[in-house]
Amino acid sequence: MSDRGSMLAQPLRRPSAGRIAAYLGLLLLGLVTGLAGALVQAGWFPGGLLLALAGAAGLFLGGARAARSRAGAVAPAAGWMIAVVLCTAGRPEGDYLFGAGGGSYLFLLGGMALAVICATLGLGRQPLGDDVRLRK
């Protein structure tokens, strides 16, 4: 057995500079995906809506798998959410990017649901060493 103890008893460490850069890159990809999805979902309904949600799901799950952590799904989801919230805000002229139709609400709620699902499916912290398996 290891003298380190349980993984839960270990203090959290700051992520490396490369991991921080990867999370920032995923955040920017989430911003771009949210903006592109906001434009595509209304343009080609219902195919555009499905394409926008599939792109978001691919980014969220791909980020989780690439980073091997749940934060890999949360970073692009945060960028997606920022882009979508900024797109829903009205301009001083009274213009809106999102209409009041059902497709816009499906895009908003579906994207949030996909973000939660992909963050839940992402890999959590895994213990290292011999403590991983029980001995017989």
matplotlib code that plots the C-alpha trace (Angstrom):
import matplotlib.pyplot as plt

x = [0.0, 1.1, 1.9, 0.2, -3.2, -6.5, -6.7, -9.5, -7.1, -4.5, -4.5, -5.5, -2.6, -2.6, -2.9, 0.2, 0.7, -0.1, -3.3, -4.4, -3.6, -5.7, -8.6, -8.4, -8.3, -11.4, -13.1, -12.4, -13.7, -16.8, -17.3, -16.9, -19.2, -21.9, -21.8, -21.8, -24.7, -26.7, -26.4, -26.9, -29.8, -32.3, -31.0, -31.7, -34.4, -34.6, -31.4, -29.4, -30.6, -29.5, -26.2, -25.6, -26.4, -24.3, -21.4, -21.8, -22.0, -18.9, -17.0, -18.1, -17.4, -14.3, -12.9, -13.6, -11.9, -8.9, -8.3, -9.2, -11.2, -14.6, -13.0, -12.4, -16.1, -16.8, -14.4, -16.0, -19.5, -18.6, -17.5, -20.6, -22.8, -21.0, -21.5, -25.2, -26.0, -24.3, -26.3, -29.6, -28.9, -30.7, -28.9, -29.8, -31.6, -33.9, -32.4, -32.1, -30.1, -32.5, -36.1, -38.9, -39.5, -39.3, -36.0, -34.2, -35.5, -34.6, -31.1, -30.7, -32.1, -30.7, -27.2, -27.3, -28.6, -25.8, -23.2, -24.4, -24.5, -21.1, -19.6, -21.1, -19.8, -16.3, -13.6, -13.1, -9.8, -8.4, -6.1, -2.6, -0.5, -1.4, -4.4, -6.5, -7.4, -8.2, -5.9, -7.2]
y = [0.0, 3.5, 5.9, 8.8, 7.8, 8.3, 10.5, 12.5, 13.4, 14.9, 18.7, 20.0, 21.3, 24.1, 22.9, 23.2, 26.0, 23.7, 22.5, 26.2, 27.0, 24.0, 25.1, 28.7, 27.2, 25.1, 28.2, 30.1, 27.1, 27.2, 30.9, 30.2, 27.2, 29.1, 32.0, 29.7, 27.7, 30.8, 31.8, 28.3, 27.1, 29.7, 29.7, 26.1, 24.9, 22.0, 20.8, 23.8, 23.3, 19.6, 20.6, 23.3, 21.0, 18.2, 20.6, 21.7, 18.1, 17.1, 20.0, 19.3, 15.6, 16.0, 18.5, 16.1, 13.2, 15.3, 16.8, 13.6, 15.6, 17.1, 20.5, 19.7, 19.8, 22.7, 25.1, 24.9, 24.9, 28.1, 29.7, 28.5, 29.9, 33.3, 33.5, 32.5, 34.9, 37.8, 36.8, 37.0, 40.5, 43.2, 46.0, 49.7, 49.7, 47.0, 44.2, 40.7, 37.8, 35.2, 35.2, 34.1, 30.9, 27.3, 26.6, 29.3, 27.9, 24.3, 25.6, 27.3, 24.5, 21.7, 23.2, 23.6, 20.0, 18.7, 20.6, 19.0, 15.6, 15.8, 17.2, 14.3, 11.7, 13.2, 11.4, 12.4, 12.3, 8.8, 7.5, 6.4, 3.5, 0.3, 1.8, 1.5, -2.2, -4.3, -7.2, -10.7]
z = [0.0, -0.6, 2.3, 0.4, 1.7, -0.1, -3.1, -1.5, 1.3, -1.1, -1.6, -4.9, -7.1, -9.5, -13.1, -15.3, -17.8, -20.7, -19.2, -18.5, -22.1, -23.3, -21.1, -22.5, -26.0, -25.3, -23.9, -27.1, -29.2, -27.1, -27.9, -31.6, -31.5, -29.6, -32.0, -35.1, -33.6, -32.9, -36.5, -38.1, -35.9, -37.2, -40.8, -41.6, -39.3, -38.2, -39.8, -38.6, -35.0, -35.1, -36.7, -34.0, -31.1, -32.6, -32.9, -29.3, -28.1, -30.1, -28.6, -25.0, -25.1, -27.2, -24.7, -21.8, -23.6, -24.7, -21.3, -19.5, -17.0, -16.4, -16.7, -20.3, -20.9, -18.6, -20.3, -23.8, -22.1, -20.3, -23.6, -25.4, -22.6, -22.7, -26.5, -26.3, -23.5, -25.4, -28.5, -26.6, -25.3, -27.2, -28.9, -28.4, -31.7, -30.5, -32.6, -31.4, -32.8, -31.4, -32.3, -30.0, -31.8, -30.5, -32.3, -30.3, -27.0, -28.1, -28.9, -25.6, -23.4, -25.5, -25.4, -21.6, -21.2, -23.5, -21.5, -18.2, -19.8, -21.3, -18.1, -16.2, -18.6, -18.4, -16.5, -12.9, -11.0, -11.0, -8.3, -9.3, -8.1, -6.4, -4.5, -7.6, -7.3, -4.3, -3.7, -3.3]

ax = plt.figure().add_subplot(projection="3d")
ax.plot(x, y, z, "-o")
ax.set_aspect("equal")
plt.show()
